[in-house]
Amino acid sequence: MEVEMIQTFQVRTSKQTEFIDITRSVQEAIKKTGVEEGICFIFIPHTTAAVTINENADPSVSQDIIMELNKLVPFQDRYQHLEGHSPAHIKASLVGSSQTVFVESGKLSLGTWQGVFFCEFDGPRNRKVYVKVISEVR
């Protein structure tokens, strides 16, 4: 039997640009489905935010990523988008709006130092995260 369930949770950001570790919230969403073995899809339904998987043991890693993204895509340039947040759109496109992670024994199958991060590029805002878990068919 295949089980598909979508869970939604909110993320409140407090800065223009920040990475928020959402690993625990994604794990809670998986637990609510009761799926033990399967696939977890994490989707961010916003054009100025993203999701990534990276090291969550040392917060300086996230800060370094943000620093380098800001160098690649500066806040001020000759952008033509009239609303003024082209850098956020570009960064969100570079990082991506979704991630896929295996679920094993009811848990995210992440590496030892990995975590799931919500990436805010146009905050502060209230944001949504969608988590869809599909169980392994046996």
C-alpha positions in Angstrom: 0.0 0.0 0.0 1.3 3.4 -0.9 0.9 6.3 1.5 1.2 9.9 0.4 0.7 12.7 2.8 1.6 16.4 2.6 2.5 18.2 5.8 2.8 22.0 6.0 4.6 24.1 8.6 5.4 27.7 9.0 8.8 29.4 9.3 9.2 32.9 10.7 12.3 34.6 9.5 13.8 37.6 11.2 16.5 38.8 8.8 16.8 39.8 5.2 19.1 36.8 4.5 19.3 33.8 6.8 19.5 30.0 7.0 17.2 28.3 9.5 17.7 24.7 10.5 14.4 23.0 9.8 15.6 19.4 10.2 13.6 18.8 13.4 10.4 20.3 11.8 10.8 18.1 8.7 11.4 15.1 11.0 8.2 15.8 12.9 6.3 16.0 9.7 7.6 12.6 8.7 6.6 11.2 12.1 3.0 12.4 11.6 2.7 10.3 8.5 3.7 7.1 10.1 5.9 6.2 7.2 8.9 4.1 8.1 10.6 3.6 4.7 10.2 5.9 1.7 11.0 9.2 0.3 10.6 12.7 1.7 10.2 15.7 -0.6 10.7 19.1 0.8 9.4 22.0 -1.2 9.5 25.8 -0.6 6.6 27.5 -2.4 8.2 31.0 -2.6 10.3 32.7 -5.3 12.6 34.4 -2.9 13.4 31.5 -0.6 15.0 28.1 -1.0 16.0 24.9 0.8 19.4 23.2 1.0 21.1 20.4 2.9 24.4 21.2 4.5 26.4 21.0 7.7 24.4 21.8 10.8 27.1 21.2 13.5 28.9 24.5 13.0 26.7 27.6 12.3 29.7 29.4 10.7 29.2 27.2 7.6 25.8 28.7 6.9 27.2 32.2 7.5 30.0 31.5 5.0 27.5 30.3 2.4 25.5 33.5 2.9 28.6 35.6 2.6 29.6 34.0 -0.7 26.1 34.2 -2.1 26.1 37.9 -1.3 29.4 38.3 -3.2 28.0 36.3 -6.2 24.7 38.2 -6.2 25.2 41.7 -4.6 22.2 43.5 -3.2 22.9 46.5 -5.4 23.4 46.2 -9.1 21.6 47.3 -12.3 18.6 44.9 -11.7 15.6 45.7 -13.8 12.9 44.1 -11.6 11.0 47.0 -10.2 10.1 45.5 -6.8 13.8 45.6 -5.8 14.4 42.1 -4.7 16.0 40.6 -7.8 19.0 39.4 -5.7 16.6 37.3 -3.7 15.0 35.7 -6.8 18.5 34.9 -8.2 19.8 33.4 -5.0 16.6 31.3 -4.6 17.1 30.0 -8.2 20.7 29.1 -7.5 20.0 27.2 -4.3 16.7 25.6 -5.4 13.2 25.2 -4.2 13.2 21.5 -3.3 15.2 18.6 -1.8 14.6 14.9 -1.7 15.8 12.7 1.2 15.3 9.0 1.9 13.3 8.0 4.9 14.7 4.9 6.8 13.2 3.6 10.1 10.9 6.6 10.2 13.8 9.1 10.0 15.5 11.3 7.5 18.5 9.5 6.1 21.0 12.4 6.4 24.7 12.2 6.9 26.3 12.7 10.3 26.8 16.5 10.0 23.9 17.2 7.6 20.8 19.3 8.3 17.9 20.7 6.2 18.0 24.5 6.0 15.3 27.0 5.0 17.1 29.8 3.1 15.5 33.2 3.4 16.7 35.8 0.9 13.9 38.5 1.2 13.0 38.6 4.9 11.8 39.0 7.4 8.7 37.1 6.5 6.3 34.3 7.4 6.9 31.4 5.1 5.6 27.9 4.4 7.4 24.6 3.9 5.7 21.6 2.3 6.8 18.1 3.2 5.5 15.2 1.2 6.3 11.7 2.3 5.8 8.7 0.0 6.1 5.2 1.6 8.0 2.4 0.0 5.7 0.0 -1.7 6.3 -3.7 -0.7 
